[in-house]
Amino acid sequence: MIEWDKVALDIAREIEKKVIPLFEKKESKKIVGRNPSGDETKLMDKKAEEIAIRRLSELDVNIVSEEIGNINKNNKYTAVIDPVDGSFNFANGIPFFCFSIAFFENKKPIYGMIYEFLRKNVYEAYVKNGAYLNGKKIKVNKRRKSYTISFYTLGKGLDLVKKIRRIRTLGSVALELAYLAKGSIDGIIDIRRHIRPTDIAAGFIIAEEAGAIISDEKGKKVEYQLNATDRISFIAVNSEDLLRLVISNIK
């Protein structure tokens, strides 16, 4: 049986060793192509992805990755990866980015891991087994009386800003989902229809295992395909009360 947690951490640490030294270096901003969604691919994205794909190819699993797209091996297992989520932050010296990987069996999630490079934090979860930070179980924080959320919008739902005490936009949705899971923030709302499965596959697993509620803008289950070009909006929060508040103010 494949030890998905070991596979994920081995890849993360090789990227850490070979790519993270580019942090705060001008070279990291170099544009080397475009991904299947049409976005620019930076040098550090390409280097990190090459490491991940080489390691995953040894397992002969299907791969969905932000920069290269889909690699179909007709395997029942699929790895969905974002080797550096928060590329803009990385390229501009902002210390908030991570490695994100999720594994699926017959398109059903089984394991997710987010590695916070600069703090060496491992957020992970096997489905139906809880969420963990460096081996310690974590849960969302449902005790706060005022909310702190991350909110991404193109102008819709600005009434929500008046109802929330603190708004943050940190630039790595995957890592923000991990912060929701450990109770540092209360929600992440992205209603731009901009987010790809590679951004959220691992974070959704970890956040849900920590007790988060994840839905679309109407409160229904988020549906997405295992490909690199699908685009979604989502709401991820720590409580039903916050979910109702968000939905009622983004219509």
C-alpha positions in Angstrom: 0.0 0.0 0.0 1.3 3.4 -0.9 2.1 5.7 2.0 0.7 8.9 0.6 1.8 11.0 3.5 5.4 9.9 3.0 5.2 10.5 -0.7 3.9 14.0 -0.2 6.4 15.0 2.4 9.4 13.7 0.4 8.3 15.8 -2.6 7.8 18.9 -0.5 11.2 18.6 1.1 12.9 18.2 -2.2 11.2 21.3 -3.5 12.2 23.1 -0.3 15.8 22.1 -0.8 16.1 23.0 -4.5 13.6 25.8 -5.1 13.1 27.8 -1.9 16.6 29.2 -2.2 15.1 31.3 -5.1 12.9 33.1 -2.6 13.5 36.9 -2.7 15.8 36.4 -5.8 15.1 38.3 -9.0 15.5 35.0 -10.9 12.3 33.6 -9.4 10.3 36.2 -11.4 11.5 35.0 -14.7 8.6 34.0 -17.0 9.2 30.7 -18.8 5.9 30.0 -20.4 2.1 29.8 -19.8 0.0 27.1 -18.1 -3.1 25.5 -19.6 -5.3 28.3 -18.1 -3.2 30.9 -19.9 -1.5 32.3 -16.8 2.2 33.0 -16.8 4.5 30.3 -15.5 7.4 31.6 -13.5 10.8 29.8 -13.2 10.3 28.7 -9.6 6.9 27.2 -10.5 8.4 25.2 -13.4 11.4 24.0 -11.2 9.0 22.9 -8.4 6.6 21.2 -10.8 9.4 19.3 -12.5 10.4 17.8 -9.1 6.9 16.9 -8.2 6.1 15.3 -11.6 9.3 13.3 -11.6 8.6 11.8 -8.2 4.9 11.1 -9.0 5.8 9.6 -12.3 7.6 6.8 -10.4 4.2 5.8 -9.0 2.5 5.9 -12.5 -0.4 7.9 -11.1 -2.5 10.4 -13.0 -1.4 13.9 -12.4 -3.2 17.2 -12.4 -0.9 20.2 -12.0 -1.3 23.9 -12.4 1.5 24.5 -14.8 1.6 21.4 -17.1 -2.1 20.4 -16.9 -3.3 16.8 -16.9 -1.2 13.7 -17.3 -3.4 10.6 -17.7 -1.9 7.2 -16.9 -5.3 5.4 -16.7 -4.6 4.7 -13.0 -7.3 4.7 -10.3 -5.1 7.1 -8.3 -4.8 10.8 -9.2 -2.5 13.4 -7.6 -3.7 17.0 -7.7 -0.8 19.4 -7.0 0.2 23.0 -6.8 4.0 22.9 -6.2 4.0 26.5 -5.1 0.7 28.0 -4.2 1.2 31.7 -3.7 3.5 32.2 -6.6 3.1 36.0 -6.6 4.0 36.1 -2.9 7.1 34.0 -3.5 8.2 36.1 -6.5 7.8 39.3 -4.6 9.3 38.4 -1.3 6.1 37.9 0.7 6.6 35.0 3.1 3.2 33.3 2.6 3.2 30.3 0.2 3.1 26.6 0.3 3.2 23.2 -1.4 -0.2 21.6 -1.9 -1.0 18.0 -2.9 -4.1 15.8 -2.7 -4.6 12.2 -3.7 -7.8 10.7 -5.1 -8.9 7.1 -5.6 -11.4 6.7 -8.4 -12.0 10.5 -8.2 -12.8 10.4 -4.4 -10.4 12.2 -2.1 -8.3 10.1 0.2 -5.4 12.3 1.5 -4.3 15.9 1.5 -1.2 17.7 2.6 -0.1 21.3 2.7 3.5 22.1 3.5 4.3 25.6 4.7 7.8 26.0 3.5 9.2 28.8 5.6 7.7 27.6 8.9 8.2 23.9 8.1 4.6 23.1 9.1 2.9 20.0 7.8 -0.9 20.2 7.6 -2.4 16.9 6.6 -5.5 14.7 6.7 -6.6 11.3 5.6 -10.4 11.3 4.9 -12.4 10.3 7.9 -9.4 10.4 10.2 -9.2 14.1 11.3 -6.8 16.9 10.4 -3.3 17.3 11.9 -0.6 20.0 12.1 2.8 18.4 12.7 1.2 15.3 14.1 -1.2 17.2 16.5 -4.9 17.1 15.8 -6.4 20.5 14.9 -10.0 21.8 14.7 -11.6 25.0 13.4 -12.2 27.7 16.0 -16.0 28.0 16.6 -15.7 30.1 19.8 -15.0 33.6 18.4 -17.7 36.3 18.8 -16.3 38.4 15.9 -15.1 37.1 12.6 -11.8 37.3 10.7 -12.0 36.1 7.1 -10.1 36.2 3.8 -12.4 37.6 1.1 -11.6 37.6 -2.7 -14.1 39.3 -4.9 -14.3 41.3 -8.1 -16.8 43.7 -6.6 -19.7 41.4 -5.7 -20.8 41.1 -2.1 -19.2 44.2 -0.7 -22.0 44.4 1.9 -20.2 41.5 3.6 -17.3 43.8 4.5 -19.6 45.9 6.7 -20.6 42.8 8.8 -17.1 41.3 9.4 -14.7 42.8 11.9 -11.4 41.8 10.1 -10.8 41.2 6.4 -7.6 39.6 5.2 -6.4 38.6 1.7 -3.2 36.6 2.1 -2.5 35.4 -1.4 -2.4 31.6 -1.0 -5.8 30.0 -0.8 -4.3 26.6 0.0 -2.4 27.9 3.0 -5.4 30.0 4.1 -7.5 26.9 4.2 -4.9 25.3 6.4 -5.1 28.4 8.7 -8.9 27.9 8.8 -8.3 24.3 9.8 -6.1 25.2 12.7 -8.4 28.0 13.9 -6.4 31.1 13.0 -9.1 32.5 10.7 -12.8 31.9 10.5 -13.4 31.7 6.8 -12.2 32.0 3.2 -14.6 33.3 0.6 -13.6 33.5 -3.1 -16.4 34.4 -5.4 -14.3 35.4 -8.5 -14.9 32.0 -10.2 -11.1 32.0 -10.5 -9.9 29.2 -8.3 -8.7 25.9 -9.8 -8.8 22.4 -8.3 -5.1 22.5 -7.9 -5.5 25.5 -5.5 -8.0 23.8 -3.2 -7.9 20.0 -3.5 -5.7 19.5 -0.4 -7.1 22.4 1.5 -10.7 21.2 1.2 -9.7 17.8 2.6 -7.8 19.3 5.5 -10.4 22.0 6.4 -13.3 19.6 6.2 -11.6 17.1 8.4 -11.0 19.9 10.9 -14.7 20.7 11.0 -15.0 23.4 8.3 -18.1 23.8 6.2 -17.5 24.2 2.5 -20.1 25.3 0.0 -20.8 27.2 -3.2 -22.4 30.7 -3.2 -25.8 29.1 -2.7 -24.9 26.9 0.2 -24.7 23.7 -1.9 -21.8 21.3 -2.2 -18.9 22.5 -4.3 -18.5 20.4 -7.5 -15.3 20.4 -9.5 -13.5 18.3 -12.0 -10.1 16.8 -11.6 -8.5 19.0 -14.3 -6.2 22.0 -14.4 -8.6 24.4 -16.1 -11.8 24.1 -14.2 -12.7 27.3 -12.3 -14.9 27.6 -9.2 -16.1 29.9 -6.4 -16.4 28.7 -2.9 -17.1 29.5 0.7 -15.2 27.8 3.5 -16.2 28.7 7.1 -16.0 27.5 10.7 -19.7 27.6 11.5 -23.3 27.5 10.1 -23.8 31.0 11.5 -21.0 32.4 9.5 -22.1 30.5 6.4 -25.6 32.1 6.6 -24.1 35.6 7.2 -21.9 35.2 4.1 -24.5 33.8 1.8 -27.0 36.5 2.7 -24.6 39.3 2.0 -23.0 38.2 -1.3 -26.2 37.9 -3.4 
